[in-house]
Amino acid sequence: MLNISNNILNKKVNLSVYKSAERVFHKKHYKYFNRFLIGSALFGCVVLFLPWTQNVRGNGALTTLKPDQRPQTIQSPIPGRIEKWFVQEGDYVSKGDTILFISEIKNEYFDPQLVERTGDQIKAKEMSVVSYEGKVQALNNQIGALSTERKLKLEQAKNKLIQSKLKVKSDSIDFQAANTNLEIAERQYNRTVQLEKEGLKALTDVEEKRLKLQETQAKLIAQENKLLTSRNDILNASMEINSVQAAYTDKISKAQSDMYTAQSGQFDSQAQVSKLENQFTNYEMRNDLYYIKAPQNGYINKAIQAGLGETFKEGDQLVGIMPVDYDKAVEMYITPLDLPLIHKGEKVRIQFDGWPSIVFSGWPNASHGTYGGVVVAIETFISPNGKYRVLLSQDPDDQSWPDQIRVGSGANTVALLEDVPIWYELWRQLNGFPPNYYQPDVTSTKDKK
């Protein structure tokens, strides 16, 4: 206070008459205070040597252990327009229950009888395939008949060729005989002429021999003509064989060409039938896709596409569903500095949001309201938030997690490490050092085995 007045209050007023003044200005309270300070210092020293459990703290949220048990959205593989809703938010649906009905928005699928007409096209194309098969069979029969006829014609021509060759031999022998007769006739004529000169033969005998000689020469020329004709018949027979071969080769080739054309049409029709059957199946399956059904048992969370007449693209999210049966798990995120300290099978204490708890991270036995968890998976790649994701499941040796917690609720986790003195932990925290690196007993035992 400022001494504005010249009157000194403590000299004029006696404070000792008051009991409060006696207690405050008692000289022995300094001794009690010093004893308190000494006791506090001794207690602090003892506390510094108490065991403290190092830990890695993290935060995360409740999720499911298996991917197929997590909340999901239902999409439509085709674009469409919402026509009718069969459920509302919060309803329970079983697997296969219809959620909503959609209609088509693409003009190539507007025809209500598209499936039936595609089926008619398939039947028509199948009949075309049958017709082509019949044509191919007929052409095969025609080729077979032509091949048989060619064989017969070739045999006939070859027989004619053999006959011509034999006739040539026969005519050649006749020609030789005629030639011999001519030589005999010439000798007889010359002999008769000589005898007639000597007067031993009459002139009529000479003329008779001359006539016979001329007849023999005529027969020789005729026989030579027959031989040449027979030889020409051989050439004609050979040419006829070649002609038959060429003619029937052309006919068979044309029939084979027609057969290949028919087969090409048959194969093309079969390909079109397969394509139409594929379209028919696609149209039938597309009709089934007009009814959006539940993929599994669950509850409808939220209708993402609402109202009637609203259009959407393929792959757009329509409605969210939460499965009924799921195994709870907690995903926690830890810093890269603490990642080497976390191992599979390690025990973790979990504090769920909304559940009152008293947490002493260094003295887990004194904590209350926390639940046990076990590390089941550690992500090998960093998450977008700059931390690593660790998945926890329920500890089978600890109490069960509350049934009232829902997927997505927050959770704080404490992974327990080694036991160290409190003074060491304070020194580590002040220097910013990481917790002690260690290997859990379970991992070391497995390594020994």
C-alpha positions in Angstrom: 0.0 0.0 0.0 1.0 3.6 -0.6 1.9 5.5 2.6 -0.1 8.5 1.8 -1.0 9.4 5.4 1.7 10.4 8.0 0.0 8.2 10.6 1.8 4.9 11.1 -1.0 2.3 11.6 1.1 -0.6 13.0 2.5 1.6 15.8 -0.9 2.9 16.9 -2.9 -0.4 16.6 -2.0 -3.4 18.7 -2.7 -6.6 16.6 -1.7 -9.0 19.2 -5.1 -8.8 20.9 -6.6 -10.6 17.9 -6.5 -14.5 17.7 -5.9 -14.5 13.9 -2.9 -12.3 14.4 -1.5 -14.7 17.0 -1.9 -17.6 14.5 -0.4 -15.7 11.6 2.5 -14.1 13.4 3.4 -17.2 15.3 7.1 -17.9 15.0 6.8 -21.7 14.8 5.0 -21.9 11.4 8.3 -21.6 9.6 9.4 -24.9 11.1 6.3 -26.6 9.9 6.7 -25.2 6.4 10.3 -26.3 6.2 9.3 -29.8 7.4 6.7 -29.9 4.6 9.3 -28.9 2.0 11.7 -31.5 3.2 9.0 -34.2 3.2 7.9 -33.2 -0.2 11.4 -33.4 -1.5 11.9 -36.8 0.0 8.6 -38.0 -1.5 9.5 -36.6 -4.9 12.9 -38.4 -4.8 11.2 -41.7 -3.9 8.6 -41.1 -6.7 11.4 -40.6 -9.2 12.6 -44.1 -8.7 9.1 -45.7 -9.0 8.6 -47.8 -12.2 7.0 -46.2 -15.2 5.7 -48.0 -18.2 6.8 -46.4 -21.5 4.0 -46.2 -24.0 3.1 -45.1 -27.5 -0.1 -43.1 -27.6 -2.3 -42.9 -30.7 -5.7 -42.0 -31.8 -8.1 -43.6 -34.3 -11.6 -44.9 -34.8 -13.6 -48.1 -34.4 -13.7 -50.2 -37.6 -14.3 -53.8 -38.6 -11.7 -56.6 -38.7 -12.7 -57.8 -42.2 -13.1 -55.6 -45.3 -16.5 -57.2 -46.2 -17.9 -56.2 -42.8 -17.3 -52.4 -43.1 -19.9 -49.8 -44.1 -20.3 -49.8 -47.9 -22.2 -48.0 -50.5 -24.3 -49.7 -53.2 -23.7 -48.6 -56.8 -25.4 -49.3 -60.0 -23.3 -50.7 -62.9 -25.6 -49.0 -65.4 -26.9 -45.5 -65.7 -30.6 -45.0 -65.0 -33.5 -43.1 -63.4 -35.0 -43.8 -60.0 -38.5 -45.0 -60.3 -39.5 -46.5 -56.9 -38.0 -46.9 -53.4 -38.8 -50.0 -51.4 -37.0 -49.1 -48.2 -36.3 -46.1 -46.0 -33.3 -45.1 -43.9 -32.9 -47.3 -40.8 -34.7 -50.3 -42.3 -33.2 -53.8 -42.0 -32.7 -55.6 -45.2 -31.6 -59.2 -45.9 -29.3 -60.3 -48.6 -31.2 -60.1 -52.0 -33.9 -57.8 -50.8 -34.9 -55.1 -53.4 -33.9 -51.6 -52.3 -35.1 -49.6 -55.3 -36.2 -49.9 -58.9 -34.6 -47.9 -61.7 -35.5 -47.4 -65.4 -33.4 -47.1 -68.5 -32.1 -43.7 -69.9 -30.2 -44.9 -72.9 -32.2 -44.8 -76.2 -30.7 -48.1 -77.5 -32.4 -49.9 -74.6 -35.8 -48.2 -74.6 -37.6 -51.0 -76.5 -39.6 -53.0 -73.9 -39.4 -56.1 -76.2 -35.7 -55.9 -76.8 -35.0 -59.3 -75.3 -37.7 -61.1 -77.2 -36.8 -59.5 -80.5 -33.1 -60.4 -80.0 -34.3 -63.9 -79.4 -36.1 -63.9 -82.7 -33.0 -62.7 -84.4 -31.1 -65.5 -82.9 -33.6 -68.0 -84.2 -33.5 -66.5 -87.7 -29.7 -66.7 -87.7 -29.7 -70.2 -86.5 -32.0 -71.2 -89.4 -29.5 -69.5 -91.7 -26.8 -71.6 -90.2 -28.8 -74.7 -90.8 -29.4 -73.6 -94.5 -25.7 -73.1 -95.0 -25.0 -76.5 -93.5 -27.4 -78.1 -95.9 -25.8 -76.2 -98.8 -22.4 -77.3 -97.7 -23.6 -80.9 -97.5 -25.1 -80.7 -101.0 -21.9 -79.3 -102.4 -20.0 -82.1 -100.7 -22.3 -84.6 -102.3 -21.8 -82.9 -105.7 -18.0 -82.9 -105.3 -18.2 -86.6 -104.4 -20.4 -87.3 -107.5 -18.0 -85.4 -109.7 -15.0 -87.2 -108.3 -16.7 -90.5 -109.0 -17.7 -89.5 -112.5 -14.2 -88.2 -113.2 -12.8 -91.5 -112.1 -15.1 -93.4 -114.4 -14.4 -91.1 -117.3 -10.7 -91.4 -116.7 -11.0 -95.2 -116.6 -13.0 -95.2 -119.9 -10.4 -92.9 -121.6 -7.6 -95.0 -120.3 -9.3 -98.2 -121.7 -9.7 -96.4 -125.0 -6.1 -95.5 -124.9 -5.1 -99.1 -124.3 -7.4 -100.2 -127.2 -5.8 -97.7 -129.5 -2.4 -98.9 -128.5 -3.4 -102.5 -129.2 -5.0 -101.5 -132.5 -1.7 -99.8 -133.5 0.1 -103.0 -132.8 -2.4 -104.9 -134.9 -2.3 -102.4 -137.7 1.5 -102.4 -137.6 1.6 -106.2 -138.0 -0.9 -105.9 -140.9 1.3 -103.2 -142.4 4.3 -105.4 -142.2 2.4 -108.2 -143.8 1.2 -105.9 -146.6 4.8 -104.8 -147.1 5.9 -108.4 -147.3 3.1 -109.2 -149.8 4.3 -106.2 -151.8 7.8 -107.5 -151.9 6.5 -110.9 -153.0 4.3 -109.4 -155.6 7.2 -107.3 -157.0 9.4 -110.4 -157.2 6.6 -112.4 -158.9 6.0 -109.6 -161.4 9.7 -109.2 -162.2 10.0 -112.9 -162.6 6.9 -113.1 -164.9 8.3 -110.2 -167.0 11.6 -112.0 -167.3 9.9 -115.2 -168.3 7.7 -113.4 -170.8 10.8 -111.9 -172.4 12.2 -115.4 -172.6 8.9 -116.6 -174.1 8.1 -118.8 -171.3 5.1 -116.8 -170.0 2.3 -115.2 -171.9 1.6 -111.5 -171.8 -1.6 -112.1 -169.9 0.4 -113.6 -167.1 2.5 -110.4 -167.0 -0.6 -108.2 -166.9 -2.2 -110.5 -164.2 1.0 -110.1 -162.1 1.0 -106.3 -162.7 -2.6 -106.1 -161.6 -1.8 -108.1 -158.5 1.2 -105.9 -157.8 -1.0 -102.8 -158.0 -3.6 -104.4 -155.7 -0.8 -105.2 -153.2 0.5 -101.6 -153.4 -3.0 -100.3 -152.8 -3.4 -102.6 -149.8 -0.1 -101.5 -148.4 -1.1 -97.8 -148.7 -4.5 -98.6 -147.1 -2.8 -100.5 -144.3 -0.4 -97.6 -143.8 -3.4 -95.3 -143.5 -5.0 -97.5 -140.9 -1.7 -97.5 -139.0 -1.5 -93.7 -139.0 -5.2 -93.5 -138.0 -4.6 -95.9 -135.1 -1.6 -93.8 -134.0 -3.8 -90.7 -134.2 -6.4 -92.5 -132.0 -3.6 -92.9 -129.4 -3.0 -89.2 -129.4 -6.7 -88.5 -129.3 -7.2 -90.9 -126.4 -4.3 -89.2 -124.4 -5.8 -85.8 -125.2 -9.2 -87.0 -124.1 -7.7 -88.1 -120.7 -6.2 -84.7 -120.2 -9.4 -83.1 -121.3 -11.5 -85.2 -118.9 -9.0 -84.4 -116.1 -9.1 -80.6 -116.8 -12.9 -80.5 -117.3 -13.7 -82.3 -114.1 -11.0 -80.5 -112.2 -12.7 -77.3 -113.2 -16.1 -78.6 -112.1 -14.8 -79.9 -108.8 -12.9 -76.7 -108.1 -16.0 -74.6 -108.8 -18.0 -76.8 -106.5 -15.3 -76.6 -103.8 -15.3 -72.8 -104.2 -19.1 -72.7 -103.8 -18.7 -75.0 -100.7 -16.0 -72.7 -99.2 -18.3 -69.7 -99.8 -21.1 -71.6 -98.1 -18.9 -72.5 -95.2 -17.8 -68.9 -94.9 -21.4 -67.8 -94.8 -22.1 -70.6 -92.2 -19.2 -69.5 -90.0 -20.2 -65.9 -90.3 -23.8 -66.8 -89.3 -22.5 -68.8 -86.4 -20.4 -65.8 -85.3 -23.5 -63.6 -85.6 -25.5 -66.1 -83.6 -22.8 -66.1 -80.8 -22.8 -62.3 -80.9 -26.6 -62.2 -80.7 -26.6 -64.7 -77.9 -24.1 -62.6 -76.0 -26.3 -59.5 -76.5 -29.3 -61.6 -75.5 -27.6 -62.6 -72.2 -26.4 -59.0 -71.6 -30.0 -57.7 -72.2 -31.4 -60.3 -69.7 -28.8 -59.4 -67.1 -29.3 -55.7 -67.7 -33.0 -56.2 -67.0 -32.1 -57.8 -63.7 -29.9 -54.8 -62.9 -33.0 -52.6 -62.9 -33.7 -53.9 -59.4 -31.0 -52.7 -56.9 -30.7 -55.4 -54.3 -28.9 -55.7 -50.9 -25.5 -57.5 -51.2 -25.7 -58.7 -47.6 -27.7 -58.4 -44.4 -27.6 -54.9 -42.9 -29.2 -51.6 -42.1 -29.9 -48.8 -44.6 -27.8 -45.9 -43.4 -28.4 -43.1 -45.9 -30.0 -42.7 -49.2 -27.4 -40.8 -51.2 -29.5 -40.4 -54.3 -33.0 -39.3 -53.1 -36.3 -38.6 -54.7 -38.0 -40.0 -57.8 -37.0 -39.4 -61.4 -33.5 -38.5 -60.5 -30.9 -39.7 -63.0 -27.4 -41.0 -62.2 -24.4 -42.4 -64.0 -23.0 -45.9 -63.8 -20.9 -46.3 -60.7 -22.6 -43.5 -58.8 -23.3 -44.2 -55.1 -27.0 -44.8 -54.5 -27.4 -45.9 -50.8 -25.2 -46.7 -47.9 -25.6 -50.0 -45.9 -24.0 -51.2 -42.7 -23.6 -55.0 -42.2 -25.3 -56.5 -39.2 -22.7 -59.1 -38.2 -19.1 -57.7 -37.9 -16.0 -58.2 -35.8 -15.0 -55.0 -34.1 -11.5 -53.6 -34.6 -9.7 -50.3 -33.9 -7.4 -48.6 -36.4 -4.9 -46.4 -34.7 -2.3 -44.1 -36.3 1.2 -43.7 -34.9 4.1 -41.6 -36.0 7.0 -43.0 -38.0 9.3 -42.5 -35.0 7.2 -45.0 -33.0 6.6 -47.5 -35.8 9.6 -49.8 -34.9 8.2 -50.2 -31.4 5.0 -51.8 -32.5 4.8 -55.5 -33.3 2.1 -58.0 -34.1 0.5 -59.6 -31.1 1.4 -56.7 -28.8 -1.0 -55.6 -26.1 -2.7 -52.2 -26.3 -5.1 -50.4 -24.0 -8.0 -48.6 -25.7 -10.2 -45.7 -24.5 -13.4 -45.3 -26.4 -15.1 -42.0 -26.8 -18.1 -41.5 -24.6 -17.0 -44.1 -22.1 -15.8 -42.6 -18.8 -12.3 -43.7 -17.9 -9.4 -42.8 -15.8 -6.2 -43.3 -17.7 -2.7 -43.5 -16.2 -0.6 -44.3 -19.2 2.5 -45.1 -17.1 0.6 -47.2 -14.6 -1.8 -49.3 -16.6 -2.8 -51.3 -13.6 -4.2 -48.1 -12.0 -6.2 -47.2 -15.1 -10.0 -47.7 -15.1 -12.5 -47.9 -18.0 -10.0 -49.0 -20.7 -10.2 -52.1 -22.8 -7.6 -54.5 -24.1 -6.6 -54.9 -27.7 -4.0 -56.9 -29.7 -2.1 -55.7 -32.8 -3.1 -57.8 -35.8 -1.8 -55.8 -38.7 0.7 -53.0 -39.4 0.5 -50.9 -42.5 3.7 -51.0 -44.6 3.0 -47.7 -46.3 2.4 -44.3 -44.7 -1.1 -42.9 -44.7 -2.1 -39.5 -46.2 -2.0 -38.0 -42.6 1.7 -38.7 -42.3 1.3 -41.6 -39.9 1.2 -45.4 -40.1 -2.1 -47.3 -39.6 -2.2 -50.1 -37.1 -5.2 -52.5 -36.8 -6.2 -53.8 -33.4 -8.6 -56.6 -32.5 -10.2 -57.5 -29.1 -7.9 -59.1 -26.6 -9.3 -62.6 -25.9 -7.8 -62.5 -22.4 -9.4 -59.2 -21.5 -13.0 -58.1 -21.0 -15.2 -57.7 -24.1 -15.6 -54.4 -25.8 -18.9 -52.6 -25.2 -21.8 -53.6 -27.5 -23.1 -50.1 -27.6 -20.1 -48.6 -29.5 -20.6 -48.2 -33.2 -18.3 -48.3 -36.2 -16.7 -44.9 -36.7 -16.6 -43.8 -33.1 -13.3 -42.3 -31.9 -10.8 -44.2 -29.8 -7.5 -43.3 -28.0 -4.9 -46.1 -27.7 -1.9 -46.7 -25.4 0.6 -49.3 -26.5 2.6 -50.5 -23.5 6.4 -50.9 -23.8 9.2 -51.4 -21.2 9.2 -50.4 -17.5 11.7 -47.7 -16.7 12.1 -45.3 -13.7 10.2 -42.1 -13.7 13.4 -40.0 -13.6 14.5 -41.7 -16.8 11.2 -41.1 -18.5 11.3 -37.4 -17.5 14.9 -37.1 -18.8 13.8 -38.8 -22.1 10.8 -36.5 -22.6 12.9 -33.4 -21.9 15.5 -34.4 -24.5 12.9 -35.6 -27.0 14.4 -39.1 -27.2 12.2 -42.0 -28.5 11.2 -44.8 -26.2 13.6 -47.7 -25.8 13.7 -50.1 -28.8 12.9 -53.6 -27.8 11.6 -57.0 -29.1 8.6 -58.5 -27.3 8.9 -61.8 -25.6 6.6 -63.5 -28.0 8.7 -62.5 -31.0 12.0 -63.5 -29.3 10.5 -66.9 -28.4 9.4 -67.6 -32.0 12.9 -66.6 -33.2 14.5 -69.0 -30.8 12.3 -71.8 -32.0 
